[in-house]
Amino acid sequence: MRHVDLMDVLSLYQNRGQAPLDEMARLLGFPGKLGMDGAKVWDAYQAGEIESIRNYCATDAANTYLVFQRFQLIRGLCDEERYAKELELVRETLRKSGEEHWREFLARWK
């Protein structure tokens, strides 16, 4: 599987089974959305808040990656040790950035 549409797979390709990324991430102990969601992007763009949009997209990608890592663990493509190492690599990488949105992301990550 070179490509996985995580929402499709997790919902078993059923629209009624789809859950928002924010809810999935928070259910798994990850931060979820930080102050913005997709519905607010156009208004933010019109207001010139490009950095806020960039930060939203970056944290959204991080949440997606973390949910994907849990998916890999559940389906047996990595073990607990590798999963823990991957999560620690993400934490350490984000700590090094020093950007405010990553500090908030880390503070919300259980």
PDB file as gemmi writes it, atoms N, CA and C in Angstrom:
CRYST1    1.000    1.000    1.000  90.00  90.00  90.00 P 1                      
ATOM      1  N   MET A   1       0.840  -1.181   0.000  1.00  0.00           N  
ATOM      2  CA  MET A   1       0.000   0.000   0.000  1.00  0.00           C  
ATOM      3  C   MET A   1       0.885   1.246   0.000  1.00  0.00           C  
ATOM      4  N   ARG A   2       1.057   1.833  -1.158  1.00  0.00           N  
ATOM      5  CA  ARG A   2       1.874   3.045  -1.258  1.00  0.00           C  
ATOM      6  C   ARG A   2       1.089   4.272  -0.836  1.00  0.00           C  
ATOM      7  N   HIS A   3      -0.223   4.194  -0.926  1.00  0.00           N  
ATOM      8  CA  HIS A   3      -1.078   5.321  -0.544  1.00  0.00           C  
ATOM      9  C   HIS A   3      -2.195   4.802   0.346  1.00  0.00           C  
ATOM     10  N   VAL A   4      -2.443   5.528   1.411  1.00  0.00           N  
ATOM     11  CA  VAL A   4      -3.542   5.173   2.303  1.00  0.00           C  
ATOM     12  C   VAL A   4      -4.351   6.431   2.563  1.00  0.00           C  
ATOM     13  N   ASP A   5      -5.624   6.386   2.226  1.00  0.00           N  
ATOM     14  CA  ASP A   5      -6.516   7.460   2.642  1.00  0.00           C  
ATOM     15  C   ASP A   5      -7.021   7.050   4.008  1.00  0.00           C  
ATOM     16  N   LEU A   6      -6.410   7.629   5.021  1.00  0.00           N  
ATOM     17  CA  LEU A   6      -6.651   7.193   6.392  1.00  0.00           C  
ATOM     18  C   LEU A   6      -8.121   7.267   6.768  1.00  0.00           C  
ATOM     19  N   MET A   7      -8.816   8.331   6.366  1.00  0.00           N  
ATOM     20  CA  MET A   7     -10.231   8.451   6.707  1.00  0.00           C  
ATOM     21  C   MET A   7     -11.044   7.332   6.053  1.00  0.00           C  
ATOM     22  N   ASP A   8     -10.748   7.038   4.791  1.00  0.00           N  
ATOM     23  CA  ASP A   8     -11.473   5.961   4.112  1.00  0.00           C  
ATOM     24  C   ASP A   8     -11.256   4.615   4.795  1.00  0.00           C  
ATOM     25  N   VAL A   9     -10.010   4.315   5.112  1.00  0.00           N  
ATOM     26  CA  VAL A   9      -9.702   3.018   5.721  1.00  0.00           C  
ATOM     27  C   VAL A   9     -10.329   2.904   7.110  1.00  0.00           C  
ATOM     28  N   LEU A  10     -10.177   3.945   7.917  1.00  0.00           N  
ATOM     29  CA  LEU A  10     -10.709   3.885   9.282  1.00  0.00           C  
ATOM     30  C   LEU A  10     -12.228   3.853   9.321  1.00  0.00           C  
ATOM     31  N   SER A  11     -12.874   4.409   8.293  1.00  0.00           N  
ATOM     32  CA  SER A  11     -14.343   4.389   8.244  1.00  0.00           C  
ATOM     33  C   SER A  11     -14.873   3.186   7.469  1.00  0.00           C  
ATOM     34  N   LEU A  12     -13.953   2.301   7.049  1.00  0.00           N  
ATOM     35  CA  LEU A  12     -14.311   1.136   6.234  1.00  0.00           C  
ATOM     36  C   LEU A  12     -15.046   1.559   4.967  1.00  0.00           C  
ATOM     37  N   TYR A  13     -14.624   2.693   4.419  1.00  0.00           N  
ATOM     38  CA  TYR A  13     -15.153   3.225   3.152  1.00  0.00           C  
ATOM     39  C   TYR A  13     -16.650   3.535   3.222  1.00  0.00           C  
ATOM     40  N   GLN A  14     -17.121   3.869   4.410  1.00  0.00           N  
ATOM     41  CA  GLN A  14     -18.533   4.212   4.608  1.00  0.00           C  
ATOM     42  C   GLN A  14     -18.612   5.667   5.078  1.00  0.00           C  
ATOM     43  N   ASN A  15     -19.381   6.490   4.384  1.00  0.00           N  
ATOM     44  CA  ASN A  15     -19.512   7.900   4.768  1.00  0.00           C  
ATOM     45  C   ASN A  15     -20.020   8.046   6.197  1.00  0.00           C  
ATOM     46  N   ARG A  16     -20.944   7.205   6.577  1.00  0.00           N  
ATOM     47  CA  ARG A  16     -21.514   7.336   7.918  1.00  0.00           C  
ATOM     48  C   ARG A  16     -20.524   6.955   9.013  1.00  0.00           C  
ATOM     49  N   GLY A  17     -19.447   6.294   8.641  1.00  0.00           N  
ATOM     50  CA  GLY A  17     -18.443   5.891   9.619  1.00  0.00           C  
ATOM     51  C   GLY A  17     -17.298   6.881   9.769  1.00  0.00           C  
ATOM     52  N   GLN A  18     -17.328   7.959   8.994  1.00  0.00           N  
ATOM     53  CA  GLN A  18     -16.238   8.920   9.044  1.00  0.00           C  
ATOM     54  C   GLN A  18     -16.296   9.771  10.307  1.00  0.00           C  
ATOM     55  N   ALA A  19     -15.135   9.983  10.881  1.00  0.00           N  
ATOM     56  CA  ALA A  19     -15.008  10.852  12.055  1.00  0.00           C  
ATOM     57  C   ALA A  19     -13.997  11.945  11.704  1.00  0.00           C  
ATOM     58  N   PRO A  20     -14.227  13.153  12.161  1.00  0.00           N  
ATOM     59  CA  PRO A  20     -13.269  14.231  11.889  1.00  0.00           C  
ATOM     60  C   PRO A  20     -11.894  13.927  12.479  1.00  0.00           C  
ATOM     61  N   LEU A  21     -10.860  14.362  11.779  1.00  0.00           N  
ATOM     62  CA  LEU A  21      -9.483  14.161  12.244  1.00  0.00           C  
ATOM     63  C   LEU A  21      -9.312  14.692  13.661  1.00  0.00           C  
ATOM     64  N   ASP A  22      -9.876  15.850  13.945  1.00  0.00           N  
ATOM     65  CA  ASP A  22      -9.744  16.448  15.267  1.00  0.00           C  
ATOM     66  C   ASP A  22     -10.241  15.488  16.351  1.00  0.00           C  
ATOM     67  N   GLU A  23     -11.382  14.886  16.126  1.00  0.00           N  
ATOM     68  CA  GLU A  23     -11.944  13.961  17.119  1.00  0.00           C  
ATOM     69  C   GLU A  23     -11.110  12.698  17.239  1.00  0.00           C  
ATOM     70  N   MET A  24     -10.666  12.177  16.104  1.00  0.00           N  
ATOM     71  CA  MET A  24      -9.824  10.970  16.133  1.00  0.00           C  
ATOM     72  C   MET A  24      -8.524  11.246  16.889  1.00  0.00           C  
ATOM     73  N   ALA A  25      -7.895  12.367  16.584  1.00  0.00           N  
ATOM     74  CA  ALA A  25      -6.629  12.702  17.233  1.00  0.00           C  
ATOM     75  C   ALA A  25      -6.817  12.837  18.741  1.00  0.00           C  
ATOM     76  N   ARG A  26      -7.821  13.582  19.155  1.00  0.00           N  
ATOM     77  CA  ARG A  26      -8.041  13.779  20.592  1.00  0.00           C  
ATOM     78  C   ARG A  26      -8.413  12.469  21.281  1.00  0.00           C  
ATOM     79  N   LEU A  27      -9.177  11.630  20.616  1.00  0.00           N  
ATOM     80  CA  LEU A  27      -9.534  10.328  21.175  1.00  0.00           C  
ATOM     81  C   LEU A  27      -8.282   9.490  21.453  1.00  0.00           C  
ATOM     82  N   LEU A  28      -7.275   9.653  20.615  1.00  0.00           N  
ATOM     83  CA  LEU A  28      -6.032   8.894  20.765  1.00  0.00           C  
ATOM     84  C   LEU A  28      -5.012   9.592  21.667  1.00  0.00           C  
ATOM     85  N   GLY A  29      -5.380  10.740  22.230  1.00  0.00           N  
ATOM     86  CA  GLY A  29      -4.490  11.448  23.137  1.00  0.00           C  
ATOM     87  C   GLY A  29      -3.597  12.476  22.479  1.00  0.00           C  
ATOM     88  N   PHE A  30      -3.842  12.769  21.214  1.00  0.00           N  
ATOM     89  CA  PHE A  30      -3.061  13.771  20.509  1.00  0.00           C  
ATOM     90  C   PHE A  30      -3.774  15.125  20.604  1.00  0.00           C  
ATOM     91  N   PRO A  31      -3.095  16.218  20.251  1.00  0.00           N  
ATOM     92  CA  PRO A  31      -3.662  17.547  20.488  1.00  0.00           C  
ATOM     93  C   PRO A  31      -4.928  17.906  19.708  1.00  0.00           C  
ATOM     94  N   GLY A  32      -5.067  17.435  18.498  1.00  0.00           N  
ATOM     95  CA  GLY A  32      -6.211  17.872  17.699  1.00  0.00           C  
ATOM     96  C   GLY A  32      -6.005  19.294  17.195  1.00  0.00           C  
ATOM     97  N   LYS A  33      -7.070  19.909  16.731  1.00  0.00           N  
ATOM     98  CA  LYS A  33      -7.005  21.247  16.148  1.00  0.00           C  
ATOM     99  C   LYS A  33      -6.676  22.290  17.214  1.00  0.00           C  
ATOM    100  N   LEU A  34      -5.954  23.325  16.786  1.00  0.00           N  
ATOM    101  CA  LEU A  34      -5.569  24.408  17.679  1.00  0.00           C  
ATOM    102  C   LEU A  34      -6.177  25.727  17.180  1.00  0.00           C  
ATOM    103  N   GLY A  35      -7.386  25.997  17.535  1.00  0.00           N  
ATOM    104  CA  GLY A  35      -7.976  27.299  17.278  1.00  0.00           C  
ATOM    105  C   GLY A  35      -8.519  27.570  15.898  1.00  0.00           C  
ATOM    106  N   MET A  36      -8.193  26.770  14.930  1.00  0.00           N  
ATOM    107  CA  MET A  36      -8.705  26.982  13.575  1.00  0.00           C  
ATOM    108  C   MET A  36      -9.121  25.636  13.020  1.00  0.00           C  
ATOM    109  N   ASP A  37     -10.080  25.664  12.123  1.00  0.00           N  
ATOM    110  CA  ASP A  37     -10.423  24.465  11.370  1.00  0.00           C  
ATOM    111  C   ASP A  37     -10.598  24.867   9.917  1.00  0.00           C  
ATOM    112  N   GLY A  38     -10.817  23.908   9.075  1.00  0.00           N  
ATOM    113  CA  GLY A  38     -10.899  24.159   7.644  1.00  0.00           C  
ATOM    114  C   GLY A  38     -11.946  25.184   7.256  1.00  0.00           C  
ATOM    115  N   ALA A  39     -13.024  25.248   8.011  1.00  0.00           N  
ATOM    116  CA  ALA A  39     -14.099  26.195   7.698  1.00  0.00           C  
ATOM    117  C   ALA A  39     -13.675  27.645   7.911  1.00  0.00           C  
ATOM    118  N   LYS A  40     -12.614  27.869   8.656  1.00  0.00           N  
ATOM    119  CA  LYS A  40     -12.165  29.231   8.949  1.00  0.00           C  
ATOM    120  C   LYS A  40     -11.026  29.702   8.050  1.00  0.00           C  
ATOM    121  N   VAL A  41     -10.519  28.820   7.206  1.00  0.00           N  
ATOM    122  CA  VAL A  41      -9.342  29.150   6.412  1.00  0.00           C  
ATOM    123  C   VAL A  41      -9.623  30.287   5.432  1.00  0.00           C  
ATOM    124  N   TRP A  42     -10.735  30.254   4.741  1.00  0.00           N  
ATOM    125  CA  TRP A  42     -11.025  31.299   3.751  1.00  0.00           C  
ATOM    126  C   TRP A  42     -11.107  32.678   4.417  1.00  0.00           C  
ATOM    127  N   ASP A  43     -11.785  32.751   5.526  1.00  0.00           N  
ATOM    128  CA  ASP A  43     -11.875  34.030   6.242  1.00  0.00           C  
ATOM    129  C   ASP A  43     -10.495  34.484   6.703  1.00  0.00           C  
ATOM    130  N   ALA A  44      -9.687  33.556   7.184  1.00  0.00           N  
ATOM    131  CA  ALA A  44      -8.333  33.898   7.615  1.00  0.00           C  
ATOM    132  C   ALA A  44      -7.502  34.381   6.431  1.00  0.00           C  
ATOM    133  N   TYR A  45      -7.677  33.750   5.298  1.00  0.00           N  
ATOM    134  CA  TYR A  45      -6.955  34.161   4.088  1.00  0.00           C  
ATOM    135  C   TYR A  45      -7.354  35.574   3.678  1.00  0.00           C  
ATOM    136  N   GLN A  46      -8.644  35.832   3.680  1.00  0.00           N  
ATOM    137  CA  GLN A  46      -9.121  37.163   3.314  1.00  0.00           C  
ATOM    138  C   GLN A  46      -8.625  38.229   4.291  1.00  0.00           C  
ATOM    139  N   ALA A  47      -8.396  37.836   5.532  1.00  0.00           N  
ATOM    140  CA  ALA A  47      -7.894  38.773   6.539  1.00  0.00           C  
ATOM    141  C   ALA A  47      -6.360  38.865   6.516  1.00  0.00           C  
ATOM    142  N   GLY A  48      -5.727  38.124   5.587  1.00  0.00           N  
ATOM    143  CA  GLY A  48      -4.269  38.176   5.474  1.00  0.00           C  
ATOM    144  C   GLY A  48      -3.524  37.370   6.519  1.00  0.00           C  
ATOM    145  N   GLU A  49      -4.198  36.446   7.146  1.00  0.00           N  
ATOM    146  CA  GLU A  49      -3.590  35.655   8.229  1.00  0.00           C  
ATOM    147  C   GLU A  49      -2.910  34.397   7.680  1.00  0.00           C  
ATOM    148  N   ILE A  50      -1.976  34.615   6.792  1.00  0.00           N  
ATOM    149  CA  ILE A  50      -1.310  33.505   6.100  1.00  0.00           C  
ATOM    150  C   ILE A  50      -0.518  32.638   7.082  1.00  0.00           C  
ATOM    151  N   GLU A  51       0.147  33.261   8.039  1.00  0.00           N  
ATOM    152  CA  GLU A  51       0.921  32.467   9.004  1.00  0.00           C  
ATOM    153  C   GLU A  51       0.004  31.583   9.849  1.00  0.00           C  
ATOM    154  N   SER A  52      -1.154  32.086  10.221  1.00  0.00           N  
ATOM    155  CA  SER A  52      -2.112  31.269  10.985  1.00  0.00           C  
ATOM    156  C   SER A  52      -2.569  30.068  10.169  1.00  0.00           C  
ATOM    157  N   ILE A  53      -2.781  30.276   8.884  1.00  0.00           N  
ATOM    158  CA  ILE A  53      -3.181  29.175   7.999  1.00  0.00           C  
ATOM    159  C   ILE A  53      -2.052  28.159   7.895  1.00  0.00           C  
ATOM    160  N   ARG A  54      -0.838  28.657   7.734  1.00  0.00           N  
ATOM    161  CA  ARG A  54       0.321  27.752   7.653  1.00  0.00           C  
ATOM    162  C   ARG A  54       0.443  26.930   8.934  1.00  0.00           C  
ATOM    163  N   ASN A  55       0.296  27.574  10.070  1.00  0.00           N  
ATOM    164  CA  ASN A  55       0.399  26.861  11.354  1.00  0.00           C  
ATOM    165  C   ASN A  55      -0.714  25.825  11.495  1.00  0.00           C  
ATOM    166  N   TYR A  56      -1.918  26.204  11.069  1.00  0.00           N  
ATOM    167  CA  TYR A  56      -3.042  25.261  11.095  1.00  0.00           C  
ATOM    168  C   TYR A  56      -2.733  24.043  10.233  1.00  0.00           C  
ATOM    169  N   CYS A  57      -2.251  24.279   9.026  1.00  0.00           N  
ATOM    170  CA  CYS A  57      -1.946  23.159   8.121  1.00  0.00           C  
ATOM    171  C   CYS A  57      -0.836  22.276   8.693  1.00  0.00           C  
ATOM    172  N   ALA A  58       0.177  22.888   9.283  1.00  0.00           N  
ATOM    173  CA  ALA A  58       1.288  22.123   9.854  1.00  0.00           C  
ATOM    174  C   ALA A  58       0.814  21.243  11.014  1.00  0.00           C  
ATOM    175  N   THR A  59       0.000  21.808  11.908  1.00  0.00           N  
ATOM    176  CA  THR A  59      -0.471  21.005  13.036  1.00  0.00           C  
ATOM    177  C   THR A  59      -1.460  19.941  12.574  1.00  0.00           C  
ATOM    178  N   ASP A  60      -2.225  20.242  11.539  1.00  0.00           N  
ATOM    179  CA  ASP A  60      -3.137  19.250  10.970  1.00  0.00           C  
ATOM    180  C   ASP A  60      -2.343  18.070  10.402  1.00  0.00           C  
ATOM    181  N   ALA A  61      -1.258  18.387   9.710  1.00  0.00           N  
ATOM    182  CA  ALA A  61      -0.406  17.325   9.157  1.00  0.00           C  
ATOM    183  C   ALA A  61       0.220  16.504  10.283  1.00  0.00           C  
ATOM    184  N   ALA A  62       0.627  17.163  11.349  1.00  0.00           N  
ATOM    185  CA  ALA A  62       1.212  16.435  12.486  1.00  0.00           C  
ATOM    186  C   ALA A  62       0.187  15.507  13.125  1.00  0.00           C  
ATOM    187  N   ASN A  63      -1.037  16.003  13.329  1.00  0.00           N  
ATOM    188  CA  ASN A  63      -2.093  15.142  13.867  1.00  0.00           C  
ATOM    189  C   ASN A  63      -2.346  13.946  12.950  1.00  0.00           C  
ATOM    190  N   THR A  64      -2.384  14.190  11.657  1.00  0.00           N  
ATOM    191  CA  THR A  64      -2.609  13.109  10.694  1.00  0.00           C  
ATOM    192  C   THR A  64      -1.497  12.070  10.805  1.00  0.00           C  
ATOM    193  N   TYR A  65      -0.268  12.524  10.892  1.00  0.00           N  
ATOM    194  CA  TYR A  65       0.862  11.602  11.006  1.00  0.00           C  
ATOM    195  C   TYR A  65       0.780  10.780  12.283  1.00  0.00           C  
ATOM    196  N   LEU A  66       0.420  11.421  13.380  1.00  0.00           N  
ATOM    197  CA  LEU A  66       0.319  10.705  14.653  1.00  0.00           C  
ATOM    198  C   LEU A  66      -0.800   9.671  14.626  1.00  0.00           C  
ATOM    199  N   VAL A  67      -1.933  10.016  14.044  1.00  0.00           N  
ATOM    200  CA  VAL A  67      -3.031   9.052  13.903  1.00  0.00           C  
ATOM    201  C   VAL A  67      -2.581   7.896  13.006  1.00  0.00           C  
ATOM    202  N   PHE A  68      -1.860   8.223  11.938  1.00  0.00           N  
ATOM    203  CA  PHE A  68      -1.347   7.181  11.048  1.00  0.00           C  
ATOM    204  C   PHE A  68      -0.403   6.244  11.791  1.00  0.00           C  
ATOM    205  N   GLN A  69       0.449   6.796  12.641  1.00  0.00           N  
ATOM    206  CA  GLN A  69       1.360   5.945  13.411  1.00  0.00           C  
ATOM    207  C   GLN A  69       0.587   4.974  14.297  1.00  0.00           C  
ATOM    208  N   ARG A  70      -0.484   5.450  14.921  1.00  0.00           N  
ATOM    209  CA  ARG A  70      -1.312   4.553  15.743  1.00  0.00           C  
ATOM    210  C   ARG A  70      -1.946   3.480  14.863  1.00  0.00           C  
ATOM    211  N   PHE A  71      -2.387   3.858  13.674  1.00  0.00           N  
ATOM    212  CA  PHE A  71      -2.954   2.911  12.721  1.00  0.00           C  
ATOM    213  C   PHE A  71      -1.932   1.832  12.372  1.00  0.00           C  
ATOM    214  N   GLN A  72      -0.691   2.232  12.152  1.00  0.00           N  
ATOM    215  CA  GLN A  72       0.361   1.268  11.841  1.00  0.00           C  
ATOM    216  C   GLN A  72       0.573   0.300  13.008  1.00  0.00           C  
ATOM    217  N   LEU A  73       0.501   0.824  14.223  1.00  0.00           N  
ATOM    218  CA  LEU A  73       0.635  -0.026  15.409  1.00  0.00           C  
ATOM    219  C   LEU A  73      -0.511  -1.023  15.480  1.00  0.00           C  
ATOM    220  N   ILE A  74      -1.714  -0.547  15.306  1.00  0.00           N  
ATOM    221  CA  ILE A  74      -2.899  -1.397  15.414  1.00  0.00           C  
ATOM    222  C   ILE A  74      -2.890  -2.497  14.371  1.00  0.00           C  
ATOM    223  N   ARG A  75      -2.451  -2.177  13.162  1.00  0.00           N  
ATOM    224  CA  ARG A  75      -2.465  -3.217  12.130  1.00  0.00           C  
ATOM    225  C   ARG A  75      -1.201  -4.065  12.105  1.00  0.00           C  
ATOM    226  N   GLY A  76      -0.337  -3.848  13.099  1.00  0.00           N  
ATOM    227  CA  GLY A  76       0.812  -4.728  13.278  1.00  0.00           C  
ATOM    228  C   GLY A  76       2.006  -4.435  12.403  1.00  0.00           C  
ATOM    229  N   LEU A  77       2.065  -3.257  11.784  1.00  0.00           N  
ATOM    230  CA  LEU A  77       3.201  -2.934  10.935  1.00  0.00           C  
ATOM    231  C   LEU A  77       4.334  -2.261  11.704  1.00  0.00           C  
ATOM    232  N   CYS A  78       4.107  -2.005  12.975  1.00  0.00           N  
ATOM    233  CA  CYS A  78       5.190  -1.607  13.877  1.00  0.00           C  
ATOM    234  C   CYS A  78       4.833  -2.123  15.265  1.00  0.00           C  
ATOM    235  N   ASP A  79       5.849  -2.268  16.087  1.00  0.00           N  
ATOM    236  CA  ASP A  79       5.595  -2.743  17.443  1.00  0.00           C  
ATOM    237  C   ASP A  79       5.558  -1.555  18.408  1.00  0.00           C  
ATOM    238  N   GLU A  80       5.272  -1.838  19.672  1.00  0.00           N  
ATOM    239  CA  GLU A  80       5.150  -0.777  20.688  1.00  0.00           C  
ATOM    240  C   GLU A  80       6.436   0.040  20.809  1.00  0.00           C  
ATOM    241  N   GLU A  81       7.560  -0.631  20.733  1.00  0.00           N  
ATOM    242  CA  GLU A  81       8.845   0.065  20.868  1.00  0.00           C  
ATOM    243  C   GLU A  81       9.059   1.050  19.718  1.00  0.00           C  
ATOM    244  N   ARG A  82       8.825   0.598  18.517  1.00  0.00           N  
ATOM    245  CA  ARG A  82       9.005   1.484  17.355  1.00  0.00           C  
ATOM    246  C   ARG A  82       7.998   2.637  17.393  1.00  0.00           C  
ATOM    247  N   TYR A  83       6.770   2.344  17.785  1.00  0.00           N  
ATOM    248  CA  TYR A  83       5.738   3.371  17.907  1.00  0.00           C  
ATOM    249  C   TYR A  83       6.176   4.441  18.911  1.00  0.00           C  
ATOM    250  N   ALA A  84       6.632   4.016  20.071  1.00  0.00           N  
ATOM    251  CA  ALA A  84       7.076   4.962  21.100  1.00  0.00           C  
ATOM    252  C   ALA A  84       8.256   5.803  20.609  1.00  0.00           C  
ATOM    253  N   LYS A  85       9.187   5.172  19.899  1.00  0.00           N  
ATOM    254  CA  LYS A  85      10.336   5.905  19.358  1.00  0.00           C  
ATOM    255  C   LYS A  85       9.885   6.941  18.331  1.00  0.00           C  
ATOM    256  N   GLU A  86       8.926   6.579  17.507  1.00  0.00           N  
ATOM    257  CA  GLU A  86       8.429   7.508  16.488  1.00  0.00           C  
ATOM    258  C   GLU A  86       7.745   8.712  17.143  1.00  0.00           C  
ATOM    259  N   LEU A  87       6.937   8.449  18.165  1.00  0.00           N  
ATOM    260  CA  LEU A  87       6.280   9.555  18.863  1.00  0.00           C  
ATOM    261  C   LEU A  87       7.307  10.450  19.536  1.00  0.00           C  
ATOM    262  N   GLU A  88       8.339   9.857  20.126  1.00  0.00           N  
ATOM    263  CA  GLU A  88       9.372  10.663  20.777  1.00  0.00           C  
ATOM    264  C   GLU A  88      10.152  11.484  19.752  1.00  0.00           C  
ATOM    265  N   LEU A  89      10.376  10.927  18.576  1.00  0.00           N  
ATOM    266  CA  LEU A  89      11.047  11.678  17.509  1.00  0.00           C  
ATOM    267  C   LEU A  89      10.213  12.900  17.119  1.00  0.00           C  
ATOM    268  N   VAL A  90       8.915  12.725  17.009  1.00  0.00           N  
ATOM    269  CA  VAL A  90       8.033  13.852  16.683  1.00  0.00           C  
ATOM    270  C   VAL A  90       8.098  14.898  17.793  1.00  0.00           C  
ATOM    271  N   ARG A  91       7.966  14.460  19.028  1.00  0.00           N  
ATOM    272  CA  ARG A  91       8.034  15.407  20.164  1.00  0.00           C  
ATOM    273  C   ARG A  91       9.347  16.190  20.157  1.00  0.00           C  
ATOM    274  N   GLU A  92      10.443  15.476  20.004  1.00  0.00           N  
ATOM    275  CA  GLU A  92      11.761  16.121  20.035  1.00  0.00           C  
ATOM    276  C   GLU A  92      11.920  17.104  18.870  1.00  0.00           C  
ATOM    277  N   THR A  93      11.479  16.734  17.719  1.00  0.00           N  
ATOM    278  CA  THR A  93      11.559  17.619  16.558  1.00  0.00           C  
ATOM    279  C   THR A  93      10.761  18.895  16.800  1.00  0.00           C  
ATOM    280  N   LEU A  94       9.555  18.745  17.344  1.00  0.00           N  
ATOM    281  CA  LEU A  94       8.717  19.914  17.605  1.00  0.00           C  
ATOM    282  C   LEU A  94       9.302  20.776  18.719  1.00  0.00           C  
ATOM    283  N   ARG A  95       9.881  20.172  19.737  1.00  0.00           N  
ATOM    284  CA  ARG A  95      10.526  20.939  20.818  1.00  0.00           C  
ATOM    285  C   ARG A  95      11.626  21.833  20.271  1.00  0.00           C  
ATOM    286  N   LYS A  96      12.383  21.319  19.309  1.00  0.00           N  
ATOM    287  CA  LYS A  96      13.508  22.062  18.738  1.00  0.00           C  
ATOM    288  C   LYS A  96      13.054  23.276  17.937  1.00  0.00           C  
ATOM    289  N   SER A  97      11.838  23.254  17.424  1.00  0.00           N  
ATOM    290  CA  SER A  97      11.401  24.356  16.563  1.00  0.00           C  
ATOM    291  C   SER A  97      11.241  25.652  17.340  1.00  0.00           C  
ATOM    292  N   GLY A  98      10.724  25.561  18.563  1.00  0.00           N  
ATOM    293  CA  GLY A  98      10.535  26.753  19.373  1.00  0.00           C  
ATOM    294  C   GLY A  98       9.371  27.642  18.962  1.00  0.00           C  
ATOM    295  N   GLU A  99       8.660  27.291  17.905  1.00  0.00           N  
ATOM    296  CA  GLU A  99       7.540  28.117  17.469  1.00  0.00           C  
ATOM    297  C   GLU A  99       6.354  27.954  18.420  1.00  0.00           C  
ATOM    298  N   GLU A 100       5.614  29.038  18.604  1.00  0.00           N  
ATOM    299  CA  GLU A 100       4.522  29.067  19.572  1.00  0.00           C  
ATOM    300  C   GLU A 100       3.472  27.995  19.293  1.00  0.00           C  
ATOM    301  N   HIS A 101       3.082  27.795  18.040  1.00  0.00           N  
ATOM    302  CA  HIS A 101       2.039  26.799  17.764  1.00  0.00           C  
ATOM    303  C   HIS A 101       2.507  25.394  18.110  1.00  0.00           C  
ATOM    304  N   TRP A 102       3.821  25.128  17.989  1.00  0.00           N  
ATOM    305  CA  TRP A 102       4.328  23.811  18.377  1.00  0.00           C  
ATOM    306  C   TRP A 102       4.417  23.687  19.891  1.00  0.00           C  
ATOM    307  N   ARG A 103       4.719  24.780  20.582  1.00  0.00           N  
ATOM    308  CA  ARG A 103       4.704  24.732  22.055  1.00  0.00           C  
ATOM    309  C   ARG A 103       3.298  24.422  22.552  1.00  0.00           C  
ATOM    310  N   GLU A 104       2.299  25.057  21.938  1.00  0.00           N  
ATOM    311  CA  GLU A 104       0.902  24.781  22.326  1.00  0.00           C  
ATOM    312  C   GLU A 104       0.526  23.333  21.992  1.00  0.00           C  
ATOM    313  N   PHE A 105       0.944  22.873  20.824  1.00  0.00           N  
ATOM    314  CA  PHE A 105       0.680  21.500  20.394  1.00  0.00           C  
ATOM    315  C   PHE A 105       1.241  20.524  21.420  1.00  0.00           C  
ATOM    316  N   LEU A 106       2.505  20.731  21.806  1.00  0.00           N  
ATOM    317  CA  LEU A 106       3.143  19.842  22.776  1.00  0.00           C  
ATOM    318  C   LEU A 106       2.467  19.919  24.145  1.00  0.00           C  
ATOM    319  N   ALA A 107       2.059  21.103  24.548  1.00  0.00           N  
ATOM    320  CA  ALA A 107       1.402  21.257  25.850  1.00  0.00           C  
ATOM    321  C   ALA A 107       0.071  20.494  25.893  1.00  0.00           C  
ATOM    322  N   ARG A 108      -0.595  20.383  24.768  1.00  0.00           N  
ATOM    323  CA  ARG A 108      -1.884  19.667  24.716  1.00  0.00           C  
ATOM    324  C   ARG A 108      -1.720  18.165  24.502  1.00  0.00           C  
ATOM    325  N   TRP A 109      -0.541  17.739  24.137  1.00  0.00           N  
ATOM    326  CA  TRP A 109      -0.293  16.325  23.843  1.00  0.00           C  
ATOM    327  C   TRP A 109      -0.110  15.576  25.150  1.00  0.00           C  
ATOM    328  N   LYS A 110      -1.010  14.650  25.416  1.00  0.00           N  
ATOM    329  CA  LYS A 110      -0.981  13.869  26.662  1.00  0.00           C  
ATOM    330  C   LYS A 110       0.127  12.836  26.628  1.00  0.00           C  
TER     331      LYS A 110                                                      
END                                                                             
